[in-house]
Each structure stands twice: as C-alpha cells, then as structure tokens.
C-alpha cells in the first residue's frame, strides 16, 4: 500500500512539474509575441509621423491658397499648435520645441504681404489681393 501512495504522489509531482513547464513555455512565447508586436507598432508610428506633419502642412497651404483665391475680405482664424514660417510660395512647419531643420516643407499659391513666422492664435486675411497673417504671436 505504501508503494501505491508513493507512486501516486510521484505522478502528482510529475503532473505539477509538467504544468509549470507548459506555463513557463507559454509565458516565454507570449513575451516574444508581445515584443515583436510592440516593435512593429513603434516602426509604424515612426513611419506615420512624417506623413501626418506633411498632411498638416498641406492643410495650411490649402487654407492660404483658398484665402488668396477668394479675394479681398476672405479670412480664416484658428490656433496653430506648431510653428509656421511662411514665405513666398513656401511653408515650413515645425514643432515649437524644434528647429527649422526638423521642419516639413510644402508649397502654397498665395501672394503675401511679407514673410511671417506664426504660432498660436492667428488670422489669415486677404487684404487688397494679398494675404496677411495677423495675430499676437506673428513675427
């Protein structure tokens, strides 16, 4: 009888050991899959960021061109969360904490009074057939 009990306890111990090994293998596989997908997500995010900046730059170029094409009196007001340098036919869009070398460049089709650097609350206004950029943070 003592041998039967010992054999039964050995089987229970073996089953417990096998269960722990399976759980360990599953945890290792889960960790590998998690690392793989987090790296892929970071890669996709890094690819997407420049495209998002370019789309935002094109949005401001379209607004400028639209204000110019609508003629005298047309205007648009909004808040810029990025910094814009707007010159003849060019817009440089860059983050407030970065330099112009980190910028995105796009074209607009508007005649301007001057070159401008703008951020924050601004108004793009067509005054006499040229676009002026007005606001407290316009240089």
N, C-alpha and C positions, 0 to 999 in steps of 0.2 A: 504494500500500500504506500509506503514511503517513497518508492521509486516512481509510482504514478503521480504523486503530488509534485515531486521534483521535476519530472518530465513536463507536467502541465505548467509549472512555473517557468521553466526554460522556454516553452512555446510562447507564453505571455511576454516574456522578456524579449524574445526574438521579434515578435509582432510589434512590440513597442519600439524597438530599435529600427525596424524597417519603416514604421510610420514616421519616425523622426527623420530618417534619411530621405524619405519621399518629400516631407515638408521642407527640408533643407534644400533639396534639388529644385522644388517649385519656387522657393524664395530666391534662389540664385537666378533662375530663368526669368522670374518677374523683374528682378533688378536689372538684368541685361536688357529686357524689352523696354523698361522704363527709361534707362539711359539712352537707348537708341532713339526712342521717340522724342525725348526732350532735346537731344542734339538736332534731330530733324526739324523740330519746331523752331529752334533758335536759328537754324540755317534759313528756313522760310521767312522768318521775321526779318533777318538781316537782308534778304533779297527784296522784301516788300518795302522796307523803309525808304530807299531812294525813289521808288515809283510813287509812293504817297507824297513825298516832297515835290516831285515833278508835277503831279496832278494838282497840288495846291498852287504851285507857281503858275501853271496854265490857267487856273481859275482866276487869279488876279490879272493875268494878261488879258483874259477874255472880258473881265469887268472894265479894264481900262479902254480896250478897243471898243467895247459897246458904248461906253460913255462918250467917247470921241465921235462915233458914228451917229449917235442920236442927236448931236448938235448942242448948241448953246442952251444952258439951263438944265441939262441932264446931270444927275448926280447919283452917287452911291455912298452910303455911310455904313461903317462896320468897325469891328475890332480886329486888329491884326495880332495874333499871338506869336508871330515870327517877325523878324526884321526884314524889310524890303528896301533894297536900293533900286530905284527906278531911274533909268537914263533913257537916252534916245534908242527906242526900239528894244531895249533890254531890261529884264528884271532879274535881280539877284535875290533869292530868297534864302535866308539863313536863320538858324536858331539864335535866340537872344544871347546865349552864353558861348557862342562860337564865332569864329572869324569869317570873313567873306570867302576864304579859301575852302570852307566847308559848305559853300552855297550850292544851290541849284540855279541854273540859268535857263531862262525862257524868253521868247520874243513877244512883244506887243506891237500893235499897229495904231498908235495914237501919237499925235503931236503934243508935246508937253511945253509948259512954260519954262521949266527948269528941270534939272536932275534933283531927285529927292531921296532922302533916307527916312523911312517911316516905320512906326510901330505903334501899337495901342489903338486908341480911337481915332479914326481918320475919315475924311470925306474926299472922294474923287469927284471933281466937278468940272463940267465943260463950261468954260468961261470964254466967250468970243471965239469959239472954234479950236481952242486948245485946252488940254486937261491940266488942271491944277490939283495938287494934293494938299488938303488942309487938315490941321489938327494940332493938338498941343505937343505931340512928340514927332513932328515933322521937321527935318533939318534941310 
